[in-house]
């Protein structure tokens, strides 16, 4: 059972995990160094704990204690109880959801482990926006995607903003980083996946035709603006496009992922 500890000093060293949450670069360094991540909001905190992540501590305003009492009862981690003004002073923003948790990261799965038995996977190349990554995980979970693969430079799915947008889907959809970016697409083809590059290229076929009858599909999506790299475009098995009305030439990468996943789910 978590010990409830009331704190009234923003400089208390026990609050170190929760400091300066708006400073992305600082948080990347701190979280990587200590092997932690932050979950925000009652639902997300609950889903993180239920997903098997071990809490280091909790930070809550008094009014959120009852709603998460069962989670606190299941953990030995301390729960720091602070006023909402103090929480804002520590974190750097108004914690309107009232509850935060610092949790230990689990070791990342390998690509081989993640794709074993999978029929549909999403593969992201250099998608660096945390909001897009979170939205993609949420769509992947909702539409039955088995796993997500990330190129080395993709944003961290366990960054606070990604988790929040994903509503905790990052805890349920298996994912891995592709250490071998250069030959990563070829490796997926050799593993039996039809690699489908989402692109506006002139030789792209409609997404429905690209995935029809395919047993195993890997959807490849690139960053906003540049899209997929020439290397990944050249090594994909097929290039595909989402048909759109005249005057609109593209969708946000998260929206495009949702549409493509829906089409693949219905193949």
C-alpha positions as CSV (number, residue, x, y, z in Angstrom):
1,X,0.0,0.0,0.0
2,X,1.4,3.4,-1.0
3,X,2.5,5.7,1.8
4,X,0.8,9.1,1.6
5,X,3.3,11.9,2.2
6,X,2.2,15.5,2.3
7,X,4.7,17.9,0.9
8,X,4.6,21.7,0.8
9,X,8.1,22.6,-0.6
10,X,8.6,22.8,-4.3
11,X,12.3,22.2,-3.9
12,X,11.9,19.0,-2.0
13,X,14.4,16.5,-3.7
14,X,11.7,13.8,-3.6
15,X,9.9,15.7,-6.4
16,X,12.9,15.5,-8.8
17,X,11.1,13.1,-11.2
18,X,8.4,15.7,-11.8
19,X,10.4,18.9,-12.4
20,X,10.2,21.0,-15.5
21,X,7.9,18.7,-17.6
22,X,7.7,21.3,-20.4
23,X,11.4,21.2,-21.0
24,X,11.6,18.5,-23.7
25,X,15.4,18.2,-23.9
26,X,15.9,18.2,-20.1
27,X,13.2,15.6,-19.7
28,X,14.8,13.4,-22.5
29,X,18.1,13.4,-20.6
30,X,16.6,12.9,-17.2
31,X,14.2,10.1,-18.2
32,X,16.9,8.3,-20.2
33,X,19.4,8.6,-17.4
34,X,17.1,7.3,-14.7
35,X,15.1,4.8,-16.9
36,X,11.7,6.4,-16.1
37,X,8.7,8.0,-17.7
38,X,5.7,10.1,-16.6
39,X,2.0,9.2,-16.9
40,X,-0.6,11.9,-16.5
41,X,-4.3,11.6,-15.6
42,X,-6.3,9.0,-13.7
43,X,-7.0,6.8,-16.7
44,X,-3.4,6.9,-18.0
45,X,-1.9,6.2,-14.6
46,X,-4.2,3.3,-14.1
47,X,-3.4,1.9,-17.5
48,X,0.3,2.2,-17.0
49,X,0.2,0.3,-13.8
50,X,-2.2,-2.3,-15.2
51,X,0.2,-2.6,-18.2
52,X,2.9,-4.0,-15.9
53,X,5.0,-0.8,-15.3
54,X,6.4,-0.5,-11.8
55,X,5.7,2.9,-10.1
56,X,8.6,4.9,-8.6
57,X,6.2,7.3,-7.0
58,X,2.9,9.2,-7.5
59,X,2.2,12.9,-7.3
60,X,-1.5,13.8,-6.6
61,X,-3.7,16.6,-5.5
62,X,-5.9,15.5,-2.6
63,X,-9.1,15.3,-4.7
64,X,-7.6,12.5,-6.8
65,X,-6.7,10.1,-4.0
66,X,-10.1,8.4,-3.9
67,X,-10.3,7.8,-7.6
68,X,-7.0,6.0,-7.7
69,X,-7.2,4.4,-4.2
70,X,-7.2,0.9,-5.7
71,X,-4.0,1.7,-7.7
72,X,-2.4,3.1,-4.6
73,X,-3.4,0.1,-2.5
74,X,-1.6,-2.2,-5.0
75,X,1.8,-0.3,-4.9
76,X,4.5,0.2,-2.3
77,X,5.7,3.4,-4.0
78,X,5.3,6.7,-2.1
79,X,2.5,9.0,-3.1
80,X,3.4,12.7,-2.7
81,X,0.2,14.7,-1.9
82,X,0.5,18.4,-2.9
83,X,-1.7,21.3,-3.5
84,X,-2.5,22.1,-7.1
85,X,-0.6,25.4,-7.0
86,X,2.5,23.6,-5.8
87,X,2.1,20.9,-8.5
88,X,2.1,23.6,-11.1
89,X,5.2,25.2,-9.6
90,X,7.1,21.9,-9.7
91,X,6.0,20.7,-13.2
92,X,5.8,24.0,-15.0
93,X,2.1,23.7,-16.1
94,X,-1.3,23.4,-14.6
95,X,-1.9,19.8,-13.8
96,X,-5.6,19.9,-14.4
97,X,-5.9,16.1,-14.4
98,X,-4.6,16.1,-10.9
99,X,-2.5,12.9,-10.9
100,X,0.9,12.0,-12.1
101,X,3.0,8.9,-11.7
102,X,6.7,8.2,-12.3
103,X,7.2,4.7,-13.6
104,X,10.2,2.5,-14.5
105,X,10.7,1.7,-18.1
106,X,10.7,-1.9,-19.2
107,X,13.5,-3.3,-21.5
108,X,12.6,-2.7,-25.1
109,X,11.6,-5.7,-27.2
110,X,13.5,-6.6,-30.3
111,X,12.1,-6.3,-33.8
112,X,12.0,-10.1,-34.1
113,X,10.0,-10.4,-30.9
114,X,7.5,-7.7,-31.9
115,X,6.8,-9.0,-35.4
116,X,6.6,-12.7,-34.4
117,X,3.0,-13.8,-35.2
118,X,2.0,-10.3,-36.4
119,X,-0.2,-9.8,-39.5
120,X,-0.3,-6.0,-39.5
121,X,2.4,-3.6,-38.4
122,X,3.0,0.1,-38.7
123,X,6.5,1.3,-39.4
124,X,7.5,4.9,-38.7
125,X,10.5,6.6,-40.2
126,X,11.6,9.8,-38.4
127,X,8.2,10.8,-37.1
128,X,9.6,13.2,-34.5
129,X,6.5,14.9,-33.2
130,X,5.3,13.4,-29.9
131,X,1.7,14.2,-30.6
132,X,1.7,12.4,-33.9
133,X,3.4,9.3,-32.4
134,X,0.8,9.2,-29.6
135,X,-2.1,9.6,-32.1
136,X,-0.6,6.8,-34.3
137,X,-0.5,4.4,-31.3
138,X,-4.0,5.2,-30.4
139,X,-5.2,4.5,-33.9
140,X,-3.1,1.3,-34.1
141,X,-4.7,0.0,-30.9
142,X,-8.2,0.9,-32.0
143,X,-7.9,-0.7,-35.5
144,X,-6.2,-4.0,-34.5
145,X,-2.6,-3.3,-35.5
146,X,-0.3,-5.9,-34.0
147,X,2.8,-3.8,-33.5
148,X,4.6,-0.6,-34.3
149,X,8.3,-0.3,-35.3
150,X,10.2,3.0,-35.0
151,X,13.3,4.2,-36.8
152,X,16.1,5.4,-34.5
153,X,15.1,9.1,-34.8
154,X,11.4,8.7,-34.1
155,X,10.0,10.4,-31.0
156,X,9.7,8.5,-27.8
157,X,6.3,6.8,-27.3
158,X,6.8,7.0,-23.5
159,X,7.3,10.7,-23.5
160,X,4.5,12.3,-21.4
161,X,2.8,14.0,-24.4
162,X,2.8,10.9,-26.5
163,X,1.3,8.9,-23.7
164,X,-1.3,11.5,-23.0
165,X,-2.5,11.7,-26.7
166,X,-2.4,7.9,-27.0
167,X,-4.6,7.6,-23.9
168,X,-2.3,4.8,-22.7
169,X,-2.3,2.8,-26.0
170,X,1.5,2.8,-25.9
171,X,1.2,0.4,-22.9
172,X,-0.7,-2.2,-24.9
173,X,0.6,-2.0,-28.5
174,X,4.0,-3.8,-28.7
175,X,6.8,-1.7,-30.3
176,X,10.5,-1.8,-31.0
177,X,13.2,0.4,-32.5
178,X,14.8,-0.7,-35.7
179,X,18.6,-0.6,-35.1
180,X,19.2,-1.4,-38.8
181,X,17.5,1.5,-40.5
182,X,19.2,1.1,-43.8
183,X,18.1,-2.5,-44.6
184,X,15.1,-2.5,-42.2
185,X,12.5,-2.5,-45.0
186,X,14.2,-5.4,-46.8
187,X,14.3,-7.3,-43.6
188,X,10.5,-7.0,-43.2
189,X,10.0,-8.2,-46.7
190,X,12.2,-11.2,-46.0
191,X,10.1,-11.9,-42.9
192,X,7.0,-12.3,-45.2
193,X,5.5,-8.8,-44.9
194,X,4.3,-6.9,-48.0
195,X,5.9,-3.5,-47.3
196,X,3.5,-0.7,-48.3
197,X,5.0,2.8,-48.5
198,X,2.4,5.6,-48.1
199,X,3.4,8.3,-50.6
200,X,2.1,10.8,-53.2
201,X,4.4,9.3,-55.9
202,X,3.0,9.1,-59.4
203,X,3.3,5.4,-59.5
204,X,1.4,4.8,-56.2
205,X,-1.7,2.7,-56.4
206,X,-4.7,3.1,-54.3
207,X,-4.3,1.7,-50.8
208,X,-7.2,-0.7,-51.1
209,X,-5.5,-2.3,-54.2
210,X,-2.1,-2.3,-52.5
211,X,-3.2,-4.4,-49.5
212,X,-6.0,-6.6,-51.1
213,X,-5.3,-10.3,-50.5
214,X,-2.1,-9.7,-48.6
215,X,-1.6,-12.0,-45.6
216,X,1.0,-9.8,-43.8
217,X,1.2,-6.0,-44.3
218,X,3.8,-3.5,-43.0
219,X,2.6,0.1,-43.5
220,X,5.5,2.5,-43.9
221,X,5.0,6.2,-43.0
222,X,7.4,9.1,-42.9
223,X,7.7,12.4,-41.2
224,X,5.5,15.5,-41.9
225,X,6.7,17.3,-45.0
226,X,9.6,15.2,-46.3
227,X,7.7,11.9,-46.0
228,X,9.6,8.6,-46.5
229,X,13.3,8.7,-47.3
230,X,14.4,7.7,-50.9
231,X,15.9,4.5,-49.5
232,X,12.7,3.3,-47.9
233,X,10.7,4.3,-50.9
234,X,13.0,2.4,-53.2
235,X,13.0,-0.8,-51.1
236,X,9.3,-1.0,-50.4
237,X,7.4,-3.7,-52.2
238,X,4.6,-1.4,-53.3
239,X,3.9,2.4,-53.1
240,X,0.3,3.3,-52.1
241,X,-1.8,6.5,-51.9
242,X,-5.0,7.4,-50.0
243,X,-7.4,8.7,-52.7
244,X,-8.5,12.3,-51.8
245,X,-10.9,14.9,-53.2
246,X,-9.5,17.5,-55.6
247,X,-7.7,20.3,-53.9
248,X,-6.3,18.2,-51.0
249,X,-3.1,16.5,-51.7
250,X,-2.2,15.0,-48.3
251,X,-3.2,14.2,-44.7
252,X,-1.4,14.7,-41.4
253,X,0.7,11.5,-40.8
254,X,-1.5,10.5,-37.9
255,X,-4.7,10.8,-39.9
256,X,-3.1,9.0,-42.8
257,X,-2.1,6.2,-40.5
258,X,-5.6,5.9,-39.2
259,X,-7.1,5.7,-42.6
260,X,-4.6,3.2,-43.8
261,X,-5.0,1.0,-40.8
262,X,-8.7,1.0,-41.3
263,X,-8.3,-0.2,-44.9
264,X,-5.8,-2.9,-43.9
265,X,-8.2,-4.1,-41.1
266,X,-10.9,-4.7,-43.7
267,X,-8.7,-6.5,-46.3
